[in-house]
Structures are given as C-alpha cells and as structure tokens.
Amino acid sequence: MKIFSLSTVPLLILSCLGVSRVFADSLAAPVNVTIKTLKSNSAVVTWDIPEGDLVIGFAITQQKKDVRMLRFIQEVNTTTRSCALWDLEEETDYIVHVQSISMSGPMSQHSEPLRFRTPKESETQASKSKDEVTMEEVGAQLRAGEFIIIVVVLIMWAGVIALFCRQYDIIKDNEPNTNKDKAKTSSECSTPEHPTGGLLRSKFPKNNNNNNRAPSVNIIEV
C-alpha cells in the first residue's frame, strides 16, 4: 500500500509530483461509497465495483474540508472493497474520493465525493459504554435462563426421588402382611403329630373283637 500526504497541493496537480492521474475511459468509477465504523480518530471506507470491470486495486484521496491538505492511499494486487482511515481528528469534516485501478495500470475517474464528520471522543466512549451495558444485560438474561433451567431439573429429580421412596415404603409395608398370611396358612394345615401339616389315617379297619385285636400301624401321609 502506498500512502502520500500532500500539503497545500491541489488535487489537480498531483501528476506533477509523480502520482499517476491517468483516467481510463473504459473503467467506471466505484459506486456506493460509504463510511462504516466511524470513530473520533478512525473510519472505514467501503465501495462497490460495477459489474464487468477488471480491477486489481484502488486509490483513495482523503482531504479535510476547507483545507488544502490531502492524503493519497493506493493499493494494488488486491480485491478488497474497503480501506481503513486513521489519524483522523475529532469533530472534523472530511471528503473522500475512491478510484479503481485496472490491470493495464490506468485508474478510473473519481467516485462521487463522500463527506463525513468524525464524532467527539466522549460520544464514542458513551456509545461504547452503551454497547457494553447491552452486552451485560444480555449476559445477565442468559445467566438467569440457565439458573431457571437448573432449578427445573433439580425439582424434577426431587420428584423422581420422592416417588421412588414412596413406592419403596409401600413395598416394605406389604412384606409383613404377606409373611403373616403364609404363617397362618401353614398353621391351619398342621397337626400335633405332624406340625408341618400331615394327616393321620389308620391302615387297618377297626375290629370289635377285643381279644383278637391286632396291633395298629399308623402311616402318615403328607
């Protein structure tokens, strides 16, 4: 990038100082020249190139209003469509022209003049502070949202744990009743001779003749 700062030299006689001012009739001037990111001491110039033009660089002329002093910025072998302006003075009016550089070397005519004014340093700081406050508010909202999500998740987990504990208590309460029912059923089916629930039955029929009584044999059937 080539930068020339010229003092008290009109734009029309730049060619006498070695700065090429050859205009190409076939190369149209840049369009849609605008200023972005304007600060008290810097700015960014952007522009568009008409469709079909073969451009390999640009040239920018920066001049203070009502002052015969200008800065000439030139850059080749680039396809960029923007350029940063620096070392500007706050609360100062500037005029900017943009030119395109063709592959054969000649430059296009000047674009329409773009006039802008730099703000005060205090205004820039105030705008920056406002942006910082906005970002802080956004961060606070995000943190609040995260906190709400965490609380909801904890409440859900607490509900699941409480439901599990309730089901566990119900199961524990039913276990003694089940054991009691089993013990009752076992006692109803038992006898003194066979506590486990066997039945006594004589294998031989009764005989009325006491003299010929045969020994009886008791068989326990389970």
Disulfide bonds with the S-S distance in Angstrom:
none
